[in-house]
């Protein structure tokens, strides 16, 4: 064996699959193991037989099993610069944790913070928590909230928990409830809104959702909780999880959300801005789910942020 071959052999990694990764596709597993390596390079390694499972070749669609021994060849990984997350944000998010155990973390996400980096943002909630001094072996978003929406956000601390929670999201086990302030006096009878929604991408990269006959089915349940002179505080249950679903359903029905600079009413928002509203009035205040390991019922509530409470008091007066 030449010195070069001997050096390359020493750089080969052998990884034994743990329980939490069982069932994952081998290509996705490799992408996580070799962060920064292009997907095309991963598939090339597999075609050439450089990647082996239990000393044999497998296809990219192969789902790994607990105890599988995976050969990962030496590969140049592009250097990644870690996002420079402000310590103030990290501390704010750690102080916003509503529930945490070895498998699940539920956060009261502040408004104005994206759940992840991208589209010009170098960091979001997930990057900030990964940069925290509170080390967590595994951390992935279970679902998403719009940047301007606050409230309950779930993150998985085990891959097995992520799979279980995604299964619950596809069914009816998880209930997500919001508080929203809308313009006008919402009729009691109009509880179930079912306009189909279609997502469009503008040239700028901005997402815009419209009601369209050929859109995806969407169901939102609205219930008035408190009425004011020009607005109604609504309790909103989301049955399907479409992008901007609550905002578009409410606006198309004639009752746009307060502080919504994309689908809202500019004149209404200007009035509320004078009363102190500086954000979208949409808050994920309640979450019902089954624990991904014990199956115990979990009920979490995220308190309404102080600026939104203050606005409601001013509207009462």
C-alpha positions in Angstrom: 0.0 0.0 0.0 1.4 3.4 -1.0 1.8 6.2 1.6 -1.1 8.1 -0.2 -3.4 5.1 0.0 -2.5 4.5 3.6 -3.3 8.2 4.4 -6.6 8.0 2.7 -7.5 4.8 4.5 -6.9 6.4 7.8 -9.2 9.3 6.9 -12.1 7.0 6.2 -14.8 7.2 8.9 -16.9 4.3 10.2 -20.2 5.4 11.7 -22.5 3.0 13.6 -26.2 4.0 13.3 -27.9 4.9 16.6 -31.6 4.3 17.3 -32.7 7.9 16.7 -31.5 7.8 13.1 -33.0 4.5 12.1 -35.4 4.8 9.2 -33.7 7.8 7.6 -32.6 7.6 4.0 -28.8 7.1 3.6 -28.5 10.2 1.3 -30.1 12.5 3.9 -28.0 10.9 6.7 -24.8 11.7 4.7 -25.9 15.2 4.0 -26.2 15.8 7.8 -22.8 14.1 8.4 -21.0 16.0 5.7 -22.4 19.5 6.1 -21.1 21.7 3.2 -20.7 18.9 0.7 -22.9 19.3 -2.3 -25.7 16.8 -2.8 -24.3 15.9 -6.2 -21.0 14.9 -4.6 -22.9 12.7 -2.1 -24.7 10.8 -5.0 -21.4 10.5 -6.9 -19.8 8.8 -3.9 -22.7 6.4 -3.7 -22.6 5.5 -7.4 -18.9 4.8 -7.2 -19.3 2.6 -4.2 -17.2 4.9 -1.9 -20.0 4.8 0.6 -20.7 1.3 2.0 -23.2 0.0 4.5 -22.1 -3.2 6.3 -19.4 -3.4 3.6 -21.9 -3.5 0.8 -23.2 -1.0 -1.8 -26.6 0.6 -1.3 -28.8 2.9 -3.2 -29.5 6.5 -2.1 -33.0 5.5 -1.2 -31.8 2.8 1.3 -33.2 3.5 4.8 -30.6 2.9 7.5 -31.1 0.5 10.4 -30.0 0.6 14.0 -26.5 -0.9 14.2 -25.7 -0.4 10.5 -22.0 0.3 10.0 -21.5 3.1 7.4 -18.2 3.7 5.6 -17.8 7.5 4.9 -14.9 8.2 2.6 -12.5 11.2 3.0 -14.1 14.2 1.4 -13.2 17.9 1.3 -15.8 19.9 3.3 -16.2 23.5 2.5 -15.5 25.7 5.5 -18.6 27.2 7.0 -18.7 30.4 8.9 -20.9 30.2 11.9 -23.5 33.0 12.1 -22.6 35.7 14.6 -25.8 35.5 16.7 -26.1 38.4 19.2 -25.9 37.2 22.8 -28.9 39.3 23.7 -31.0 37.2 21.3 -29.7 33.9 22.6 -30.4 35.0 26.2 -33.9 36.2 25.2 -34.8 32.9 23.6 -33.4 30.8 26.5 -35.6 32.9 28.8 -38.6 32.2 26.6 -38.5 28.4 26.9 -42.0 27.2 28.1 -41.2 23.5 28.2 -38.1 21.3 27.8 -37.1 17.7 28.4 -34.6 15.3 26.8 -36.8 15.1 23.6 -38.8 18.2 23.2 -38.4 22.0 23.5 -41.3 24.4 23.3 -40.5 28.1 23.0 -42.5 31.3 23.2 -41.0 32.8 20.1 -40.8 36.6 20.1 -42.3 38.6 17.1 -39.8 39.9 14.6 -37.4 36.8 14.7 -37.5 34.3 11.8 -37.5 30.6 12.8 -34.3 30.0 10.6 -31.8 31.9 8.6 -32.2 32.4 4.8 -33.6 35.1 2.4 -30.9 37.6 3.5 -31.0 36.6 7.2 -27.8 34.9 8.5 -29.6 33.5 11.6 -32.9 32.8 13.2 -34.3 30.9 16.2 -32.7 27.6 15.3 -29.3 29.0 14.7 -29.4 31.1 17.9 -30.4 28.1 20.1 -27.6 26.0 18.5 -25.2 28.7 19.4 -26.4 28.8 23.0 -24.2 27.7 25.9 -27.0 25.2 26.7 -25.6 22.4 24.6 -28.2 20.3 22.8 -27.0 17.2 20.9 -29.7 17.5 18.3 -32.1 20.3 17.5 -34.6 20.7 14.6 -37.7 22.7 14.0 -40.9 20.7 14.1 -43.0 23.4 12.4 -42.7 27.0 11.5 -44.2 30.4 12.5 -44.1 33.5 10.4 -41.4 36.0 11.4 -43.9 38.5 12.7 -46.0 35.9 14.6 -45.2 35.2 18.2 -46.0 32.3 20.4 -45.6 28.5 20.8 -42.9 27.0 18.6 -41.9 23.3 18.8 -38.3 22.0 18.4 -37.3 18.3 18.5 -34.2 17.2 20.5 -34.1 13.7 19.0 -34.7 12.6 15.5 -37.2 10.0 16.8 -39.2 12.8 18.4 -39.1 14.8 15.1 -40.6 11.8 13.3 -43.3 11.3 15.9 -44.3 14.9 16.0 -44.5 15.2 12.2 -46.8 12.1 12.3 -49.0 14.0 14.8 -49.0 17.1 12.6 -50.3 14.9 9.7 -53.1 13.7 11.8 -55.3 15.4 14.4 -53.3 14.9 17.6 -51.8 18.4 17.6 -54.0 21.4 18.1 -52.6 24.9 17.5 -54.7 27.9 18.7 -54.0 31.5 18.0 -55.2 35.0 19.2 -55.7 37.5 16.4 -57.1 41.0 16.3 -59.1 41.7 13.1 -60.7 44.9 11.7 -64.4 45.1 12.0 -67.2 43.2 13.8 -66.8 39.5 12.9 -70.2 37.7 12.7 -70.8 34.9 15.2 -72.1 32.5 12.5 -68.9 32.7 10.3 -66.8 30.2 12.2 -65.4 27.9 9.5 -63.4 29.5 6.7 -62.4 27.1 3.8 -61.1 29.2 0.9 -58.5 27.2 -1.0 -55.0 28.9 -1.1 -52.3 29.1 -3.7 -48.8 30.2 -2.9 -47.0 32.5 -5.4 -43.4 33.5 -5.4 -42.6 37.1 -6.6 -39.5 38.0 -8.5 -38.1 39.5 -5.4 -38.4 36.1 -3.7 -41.2 37.3 -1.5 -44.0 34.7 -0.9 -47.6 35.9 -1.5 -50.6 33.7 -0.9 -53.9 34.2 -2.7 -57.4 32.5 -2.6 -57.7 30.5 -5.8 -60.1 27.8 -7.0 -57.1 25.6 -8.0 -55.3 26.2 -4.6 -54.8 23.7 -1.8 -57.6 23.0 0.7 -57.3 25.1 3.8 -59.5 25.2 6.9 -59.5 27.8 9.7 -61.9 28.1 12.6 -62.6 31.6 13.9 -64.4 32.5 17.1 -64.9 36.0 18.5 -63.6 36.4 22.1 -63.9 40.2 22.6 -65.4 43.0 20.6 -64.3 46.6 20.4 -65.6 49.6 18.5 -63.7 48.9 15.3 -62.1 45.5 15.9 -62.6 42.0 17.2 -60.2 39.8 19.2 -60.5 36.3 17.6 -59.6 32.8 18.8 -58.3 30.9 15.8 -57.8 27.2 15.4 -55.8 26.1 12.4 -56.9 22.7 10.9 -54.5 22.8 7.9 -51.1 24.4 8.0 -50.8 26.5 4.9 -48.5 29.5 4.5 -50.1 32.7 5.8 -53.4 30.8 6.2 -54.9 32.8 9.0 -53.9 36.2 7.5 -55.2 35.4 4.0 -58.4 33.8 5.2 -59.3 36.7 7.5 -58.4 39.3 4.9 -60.3 37.6 2.0 -63.3 37.3 4.3 -63.2 41.1 4.8 -61.6 41.2 8.3 -57.8 41.8 7.8 -55.5 41.3 10.8 -54.1 44.3 12.7 -50.6 45.2 11.8 -50.5 43.0 8.7 -48.4 45.0 6.2 -48.9 42.3 3.4 -52.6 41.5 3.5 -54.0 44.2 5.9 -55.8 47.5 5.8 -53.4 50.5 5.8 -55.9 53.0 7.3 -56.9 50.6 10.1 -53.2 49.8 10.9 -52.3 53.6 11.0 -55.0 54.1 13.7 -53.7 51.2 15.8 -50.1 52.4 15.3 -51.0 55.6 17.0 -52.3 53.5 19.9 -48.9 51.7 20.1 -49.2 48.7 17.8 -45.8 48.1 16.1 -46.3 44.5 14.9 -48.7 41.9 13.5 -51.3 41.0 16.1 -51.1 37.2 15.7 -50.0 35.1 18.6 -49.8 31.3 18.9 -51.1 31.1 22.5 -52.1 27.5 23.0 -50.7 24.1 22.0 -52.1 20.6 22.6 -50.0 17.5 21.7 -49.0 14.1 22.8 -45.5 13.7 24.1 -43.4 12.0 21.3 -42.1 9.3 23.7 -44.5 8.8 26.6 -47.7 9.7 24.7 -48.8 11.8 27.7 -51.0 14.8 26.9 -49.2 18.1 27.0 -51.0 21.5 27.1 -48.8 24.6 26.8 -49.9 28.2 26.9 -47.8 31.2 25.8 -48.8 34.4 27.6 -49.9 37.3 25.3 -46.9 39.7 24.9 -47.2 42.9 27.0 -47.5 45.3 24.1 -50.5 43.4 22.7 -52.1 43.3 26.2 -51.6 47.1 26.5 -53.3 47.6 23.1 -56.4 45.6 24.1 -56.7 47.8 27.3 -56.5 50.9 25.2 -59.2 49.6 22.8 -61.4 48.9 25.8 -61.1 52.5 26.9 
